[in-house]
Amino acid sequence: MTTRPPKIPESVLVVIHTGELEVLLIERADQPGFWQSVTGSKDALDEPNAITAQREVFEETGIVIGLPELPLANLRDWQLRNVYEIYPVWRHRYAPGVTHNTEHVFGLRVPRGTAVTLSSREHTALVWLPWRDAADKCFSPSNAEAILQLPRFA
């Protein structure tokens, strides 16, 4: 059995939204009732944050960024950073002694009606909600706070 390398404690959070400020939330498969935006760790220390964001959006939702109907310019780095304590339930994924993660926040504007195909390994359900309702539904305080910043960045 191959052992996975420890996760890098640097990640992205991508708030996927429409021009009407409806936000996509996805429910975690490993924690039913935990709703969140797209999030994921870097695959390598030198991986650019925007590349991590593109990869995670595709892996978790099937949405491809960089096509004519969804140009790369629709992915925006909000220049927000959150440093938070990693939930104990997920610390085993990181190197021993790692307790905090740095999260880089992005927004992705998509056309209303954009098709979403969830990775069943990671997520079980999706919902589009008005931004305030989406913030209220998030389990993660940093995710909720990012969604509350949406009108500022959209």
Steps between C-alpha positions, in 0.01 A plus 500: 500500500636841402498767766385844393738787571378747760273776376659841454349744753429758233172493312250691291136582560301577185163672538313404183222748426275638230472862397181507710707407809366147532767280658571132442537291815593134507447249781800301622475123456711434811301741720128503409345837577829684443440740210785692341641666193768328292817462704821305469868487576792563270653192338850652521652785700576696183160445336347843425180567694301566181600158364393337826167684473443388140587138583280487809202657321528239225557206739209589727244641253606404148504870406780580255648848529662647189240413236329773294184474711703519823819700442793493740425866581187383686727344765611783727747492785334708771838549672350375827687256722361305790716317748299257706540200723449173314204309641631209710298250292719587197843552662612145425527603134784742580855452626534448875480827690321693223198670656431803277421558134529810280205538264505724189155628400381516139170580334375337181211660312310248291195537277168413662418138413863383489501121519660352810620140525601415854783267589302238695815411691504851649146640485143368509277798421500854369284806537498851353400762758486878528832612649373579852321165525811323372714666767254387768510139375882464501655301783834683469522852643768600246283374213198690633707817535629464142145470369400812695775684309347403164316829430828687552684289241227412251 
